Amino acid sequence: MHKFARKPTLMSIILASSVIFVFCPQWLAAAQNEEAQTPASTLDSDGHLVQFKRDIAPILRQRCLECHGPDDAKNDFRVDDREIMLDYIESGDAAESTLYIDYMTTDDEDMLMPPKSHGGPCSVTELALIQVWINEGANWPEEVTVSDESVPVKTALPEALSVPERVWFAQGFLHPATVHFPIALFTLGAGFVVLGLKWPALGKQIPLACLLLGALSSIAATLMGWALAPELGYGSNWSIMDWGKEVDAHRWSAVVVTIFSGVFAIVALVAVRKDNEKLTKLWKVGLVICAGMVGAVGHQGGEMSYGKDFYPRALRILTGAQAEPATSDSDPATEKSSAALKQTKDSEQEASQTQEKAAMTPAALRRNA
């Protein structure tokens, strides 16, 4: 080979050597780190593909802990409480697990967790990891905690809202305070209507004022409740009207009370203007009905906030009755899961069925894949 023909080859070798010399430390370090992070096997010691500490805890920490943690446990549900979480999970079968089916993969925006207002739903990858984790037995080592802050949490940037949207959602925070006005006013007015049966002088002016003010405050309280719903994780889909669900029954019952009170308030104004005794009796009866309705709606709102056992517990304390185990969550599905767990512990037959169900897990895995 001619000596000049070797120059391009020599120059290429020198250039390549320089590049390797400059960048090789970074490449070697990256390769060493990757090798160190890659486990010797993709399965843990129990043969599980998904590990709670590595794969599931970061998802719960990032997606759920803000609203269902020690600082703010909405509906008394906490993802950092191992026992509460496992009550929502059917070990070995994600398709029968309340947490996965009724909350994480549901099409109902009011039930979806996390809600869209908080970055929901979870990604396909996150849902797949949770599904496999449940199907593999929902193994959660007792020493592993979700609230561990050793893994950094990536918080999603809040969605930019327009000025009207900011005003709408901000005023919703006044709902807990405003909702007591129609309850008190309707109840007070109805009380004076009853007293007016014996003392007619008490049965007109005060009830009329309570009805008018209560109707106005019920409009404000209802609108504020709808605005606050997304913040509490209930969603704000106006097209949903499922009376079988507590949140829908509560919000639409409030709407009904608002409409009824508004109609009776108009009747009352007409009755005063025309001095019509029949219309006067009508709005008084309507006021008593509104008092009963708003009391029921307020009672339901209390159960949603504090749990179904809240008022019965107060009655047991008052009567001195023996306290029964309180259910911490108002969700019927939770009560069903707890009953199933108790039955499993007390019945050998149920234990046998559980083992048969576990034996079918590989088929369930293939079906869900």
C-alpha positions in Angstrom: 0.0 0.0 0.0 1.3 3.4 -0.9 2.4 5.5 2.1 0.0 8.3 1.3 -3.0 5.9 1.2 -2.3 5.1 4.9 -2.9 8.7 6.0 -6.7 8.7 6.0 -6.7 5.4 7.9 -4.2 6.7 10.4 -6.2 9.9 10.9 -9.4 8.0 11.4 -7.7 5.8 14.1 -6.4 8.9 15.9 -9.8 10.6 15.8 -11.6 7.5 17.1 -9.1 7.1 19.9 -9.6 10.7 20.9 -13.4 10.3 21.1 -13.1 7.1 23.1 -10.6 8.8 25.5 -13.0 11.7 26.1 -16.2 9.9 26.4 -15.2 6.4 27.6 -15.4 7.3 31.3 -19.0 8.4 31.0 -19.9 5.3 29.0 -18.1 3.0 31.4 -19.8 4.7 34.4 -23.2 4.4 32.8 -22.6 0.8 31.9 -21.5 0.0 35.5 -24.5 1.8 37.0 -26.9 0.0 34.7 -25.3 -3.3 35.6 -25.5 -2.5 39.2 -29.2 -1.5 39.0 -30.2 -4.5 36.9 -31.1 -7.4 39.3 -29.7 -10.8 38.7 -33.2 -12.1 38.1 -36.5 -10.4 37.0 -38.3 -12.3 39.7 -38.0 -11.9 43.5 -37.3 -14.6 46.0 -41.0 -15.7 45.9 -41.1 -15.8 42.1 -43.1 -12.5 41.8 -42.6 -10.3 38.8 -43.8 -7.1 40.5 -42.4 -6.0 43.8 -44.4 -3.7 46.1 -41.5 -1.6 47.4 -40.0 -1.1 43.9 -43.1 -0.9 41.7 -46.3 -0.3 43.6 -45.4 1.9 46.6 -44.0 4.8 44.3 -47.3 4.7 42.4 -49.4 5.0 45.6 -47.1 7.6 46.9 -47.3 9.8 43.8 -50.9 9.2 42.9 -52.8 8.6 46.1 -51.0 9.8 49.2 -51.9 13.4 48.9 -55.6 12.8 49.4 -55.6 9.4 51.2 -52.7 9.7 53.5 -52.1 10.6 57.2 -52.6 14.4 56.6 -55.9 14.2 54.6 -57.7 10.8 54.6 -60.7 11.4 52.4 -63.6 9.1 53.3 -61.4 7.6 56.0 -59.4 5.7 53.3 -55.6 5.6 53.5 -53.3 4.0 51.0 -50.5 4.0 53.7 -52.6 1.7 55.9 -51.9 -1.9 54.9 -55.0 -3.4 56.4 -57.4 -0.8 54.9 -55.8 -1.2 51.5 -56.0 -5.0 51.5 -59.7 -4.8 52.4 -60.2 -3.3 48.9 -58.2 -6.1 47.2 -59.1 -9.7 46.4 -55.7 -11.3 46.6 -54.9 -13.2 43.4 -57.8 -11.7 41.3 -57.7 -8.1 40.1 -61.0 -8.6 38.3 -62.7 -9.0 41.7 -60.8 -6.3 43.5 -62.8 -3.2 44.4 -59.7 -1.0 44.4 -58.8 -1.9 40.8 -62.2 -2.3 39.2 -64.5 0.2 41.0 -62.0 3.0 41.4 -58.9 2.8 39.3 -60.3 1.5 36.0 -63.9 2.6 36.1 -65.5 4.8 33.5 -67.5 6.7 36.2 -65.8 10.0 36.7 -67.3 10.3 40.2 -65.7 7.0 41.3 -62.4 7.3 39.3 -59.3 7.5 41.5 -57.3 9.5 41.2 -59.9 11.9 39.7 -59.1 13.9 36.6 -58.8 17.0 38.7 -55.8 15.4 40.4 -54.1 14.0 37.3 -56.1 10.8 36.9 -56.5 8.2 35.7 -53.3 6.3 36.2 -51.2 5.5 33.2 -51.5 2.1 31.3 -48.1 1.1 32.7 -49.1 1.9 36.3 -52.4 0.1 36.0 -50.7 -2.9 34.4 -48.2 -3.1 37.3 -51.1 -2.9 39.9 -53.0 -5.6 38.0 -50.1 -8.0 37.9 -49.3 -7.2 41.6 -52.8 -8.1 42.7 -52.9 -11.2 40.4 -49.6 -12.4 41.9 -51.1 -12.3 45.4 -50.9 -8.6 46.4 -47.8 -9.2 48.4 -47.1 -6.3 50.8 -44.2 -6.9 53.2 -45.1 -5.5 56.6 -41.8 -3.6 56.9 -42.5 -1.6 53.7 -44.4 1.7 54.1 -46.0 3.9 51.4 -45.2 7.1 53.3 -41.5 6.5 53.0 -40.0 9.6 51.4 -36.8 8.0 50.3 -38.1 7.9 46.7 -38.7 11.4 45.2 -42.2 12.2 44.2 -42.8 13.8 40.8 -45.8 16.1 41.2 -47.8 17.0 38.1 -48.1 20.7 37.3 -51.6 22.0 38.0 -53.7 22.6 35.0 -54.1 26.3 34.0 -57.6 27.6 34.7 -59.4 30.6 33.3 -60.5 33.4 35.6 -64.2 32.2 35.7 -63.0 28.6 36.4 -60.8 29.8 39.3 -63.7 31.8 40.8 -66.1 28.9 40.4 -63.8 26.3 42.1 -62.6 28.8 44.8 -66.1 29.7 45.9 -66.9 26.0 46.3 -64.7 25.9 49.5 -67.5 27.9 51.2 -69.9 25.0 50.9 -69.2 23.5 54.3 -70.1 26.8 56.0 -73.0 27.9 53.7 -74.8 24.6 53.7 -75.8 25.1 57.3 -77.9 28.2 56.5 -80.8 26.5 54.6 -80.8 23.7 57.1 -81.2 26.1 60.0 -83.6 28.4 58.3 -86.0 25.7 57.0 -85.9 24.0 60.4 -86.6 27.2 62.3 -89.3 28.2 59.9 -91.0 24.8 60.1 -90.9 25.0 63.9 -92.7 28.3 63.9 -95.3 26.9 61.5 -96.0 24.2 64.0 -96.2 26.7 66.8 -98.6 28.8 64.7 -101.2 26.0 64.9 -101.6 27.0 68.6 -100.5 30.6 68.4 -101.5 32.0 65.0 -99.4 35.2 65.5 -96.2 33.1 65.3 -97.1 31.2 62.2 -96.6 33.7 59.4 -93.9 36.5 59.5 -91.0 34.5 60.8 -91.7 31.3 58.7 -92.1 33.5 55.6 -88.7 35.2 56.2 -87.1 31.8 56.9 -88.5 30.3 53.6 -87.3 33.2 51.5 -83.8 33.4 53.0 -83.6 29.6 53.1 -84.5 29.3 49.4 -81.7 31.8 48.4 -79.1 30.2 50.6 -80.0 26.7 49.3 -79.2 27.9 45.8 -75.8 29.1 46.9 -75.0 26.0 49.0 -76.0 23.7 46.1 -73.8 25.5 43.6 -70.9 25.6 46.0 -71.3 21.8 46.6 -71.0 21.1 42.9 -67.9 23.3 42.6 -66.3 21.6 45.6 -67.0 18.1 44.4 -63.8 17.8 42.1 -61.6 18.9 45.0 -63.0 16.1 47.1 -62.5 13.6 44.3 -66.2 13.2 43.4 -66.1 14.7 40.0 -68.5 17.2 38.6 -70.3 15.5 35.7 -73.7 17.1 35.6 -75.0 14.4 33.2 -74.7 11.6 35.8 -77.9 10.9 37.8 -77.4 7.5 39.5 -79.5 7.5 42.6 -77.9 4.2 43.7 -74.7 6.1 44.4 -74.4 8.1 47.5 -72.7 11.1 46.0 -75.2 11.4 43.1 -78.1 10.9 45.5 -76.7 13.6 47.7 -76.1 16.2 45.0 -79.4 15.7 43.2 -81.4 15.6 46.4 -79.9 19.0 47.1 -81.0 20.2 43.7 -84.5 18.9 44.4 -84.6 20.8 47.7 -83.5 23.9 46.0 -86.2 23.7 43.3 -88.9 22.9 45.9 -87.9 25.7 48.2 -87.8 28.1 45.2 -91.3 27.1 44.1 -92.8 27.5 47.6 -91.0 30.8 48.0 -92.7 32.1 44.9 -96.1 30.7 46.2 -95.5 32.6 49.5 -94.8 35.9 47.7 -98.0 35.5 45.6 -99.9 34.6 48.8 -98.8 37.7 50.6 -99.5 39.9 47.6 -103.0 38.5 47.1 -103.7 37.8 50.7 -104.8 34.3 49.7 -105.4 32.0 52.7 -105.2 28.8 50.6 -101.8 29.7 49.1 -100.6 30.7 52.6 -101.4 27.2 53.9 -99.7 25.7 50.8 -96.4 27.4 51.4 -96.4 26.6 55.1 -96.9 22.9 54.3 -94.2 23.2 51.7 -91.8 24.8 54.3 -92.3 21.8 56.6 -91.6 19.5 53.7 -88.4 21.4 52.8 -87.3 21.2 56.4 -87.6 17.4 56.4 -85.9 17.1 53.0 -83.0 19.4 53.8 -82.5 17.5 57.1 -82.2 14.2 55.2 -79.8 15.7 52.7 -77.7 17.2 55.5 -77.6 13.8 57.3 -76.4 12.1 54.1 -73.7 14.7 53.7 -72.6 14.0 57.3 -72.3 10.3 56.5 -70.2 11.0 53.4 -67.8 13.2 55.4 -67.6 11.1 58.6 -68.7 7.6 57.7 -72.0 5.7 58.0 -71.3 4.8 61.6 -70.9 8.4 62.7 -74.6 9.1 63.8 -75.3 5.5 65.1 -72.2 5.8 67.2 -73.5 9.1 68.8 -76.8 7.2 69.5 -75.0 4.3 71.1 -73.0 6.8 73.3 -76.2 8.5 74.3 -78.1 5.3 75.1 -75.1 3.6 76.7 -75.4 0.7 74.3 -72.5 -1.6 73.7 -70.4 -0.2 70.9 -70.1 -2.3 67.7 -67.1 -2.4 65.5 -67.2 0.8 63.4 -66.7 0.6 59.6 -64.2 3.3 58.7 -65.4 3.6 55.1 -68.9 4.5 53.9 -68.5 2.5 50.7 -70.8 -0.5 50.5 -68.1 -2.4 48.6 -65.8 -2.0 51.5 -68.4 -3.4 53.9 -68.9 -6.3 51.5 -65.1 -7.0 51.4 -64.8 -6.9 55.1 -67.6 -9.3 55.6 -66.0 -11.6 53.0 -62.7 -11.5 54.9 -64.4 -12.4 58.2 -66.3 -15.2 56.6 -63.1 -16.6 55.1 -61.5 -16.7 58.5 -64.5 -18.3 60.3 -65.4 -20.9 57.6 -63.3 -23.8 56.4 -65.5 -24.1 53.4 -64.8 -20.5 52.4 -61.1 -21.2 52.8 -61.3 -24.1 50.5 -63.1 -22.0 47.9 -60.4 -19.4 48.2 -57.7 -22.0 47.5 -59.6 -23.2 44.4 -59.8 -19.6 43.2 -56.1 -19.1 43.7 -55.4 -22.2 41.6 -57.3 -20.5 38.8 -55.0 -17.4 38.9 -52.8 -18.4 35.9 -56.0 -18.6 33.8 -57.1 -15.3 35.1 -53.7 -13.9 34.2 -53.9 -15.1 30.6 -57.5 -13.7 30.4 -56.5 -10.3 31.6 -53.3 -10.1 29.6 
